[in-house]
Amino acid sequence: MRRVEILAFPACQLLDVAGPLQVFASANDRAGIAGEPVPYEAVVVAAEPRVRTSSGLELAAAPLPATDAPLDTLIVAGGFGVYGACDDAGLVDWVRARAGAARRAASVCSGAFLLASTGLLDGRRAVTHWHRCDEFQARFPKVRLEPDPIFIRDGEVWTSAGVTAGIDLALAMVEADLGRAVALDVARQLVVFLKRPGGQSQFSVALSLQDASGRFDDLHAWMALHLDQPLTLADLADKAAMSARSFSRHYRQATGRTPARAVEEMRLEAARRMLEEGRAVARVARRCGFGAEETMRRAFLRRFGIGPQAYRERFSAEAE
């Protein structure tokens, strides 16, 4: 039996704990039904016997085990409370030592901040929630952060993207431990993909183009209504009543991206919604300003790692 410990702390994200926990529990359920040995002993551990998650739900937790006790897998949850956890020197030391005793260590979502605080991610590939990537990279420059994958395995250190990606990570662990057939059975039981196509960006709303000043909010509203038009730099600068050069500079300062990048992001977001509604790919390409289907296909592959036709087949209401 493989012991799996999921570390919780005050204000952790409930799904970061419950998602992976249910995957291992479902693997156990499957084994029990088949009359096979139960493969996992999955427990939630914490410094205190009761942990209040960020959603307000309290979890009952086992005490932190001795750092040298036998362990297969350590999983560190994330959530808003991760900052306090990172400031707890005793907890950081425990995670570092416990990870050293485990066969593999992992983090879910912003749990990567706590794992990185131990130095375990230095020099390794890692991922965290897309919204916290800039902050993470500034705080942990030695980590080779990749913003889009659902999860990353670098040796026996695993990290996953935002929240529900912890389920993907746990399913991958089950597949590594017990084989694809078992992991697929568990995924079917949970009604999720065994391996989601693309990266986390396709499941999040496009990064906000708004800035604190609201300077370009009216422009963005106009762009959203005119995506079928060329929306050249000259068009946008004219709408903003600025010279093209000045507009480019100020827009990038305010939003962190070029006008061309912003236009493509808005087109991709609109196209994604239309495809989810079951609209035809060719029509979506025209309505969203891509013109040719091939242009939209290349943009989808760059951003989501999946073509628009495949996206429509997997995620439209017609596919249910």
Beta strands, then each sheet from edge to edge (+ up, - down):
strand 1: 2-7
strand 2: 40-46
strand 3: 50-52
strand 4: 58-60
strand 5: 62-63
strand 6: 73-76
strand 7: 104-107
strand 8: 125-126
strand 9: 144-145
strand 10: 151-154
strand 11: 157-160
sheet 1: 5+ 2+ 1+ 6+ 7+ 11+ 10-
sheet 2: 3+ 4-
sheet 3: 8+ 9+
end
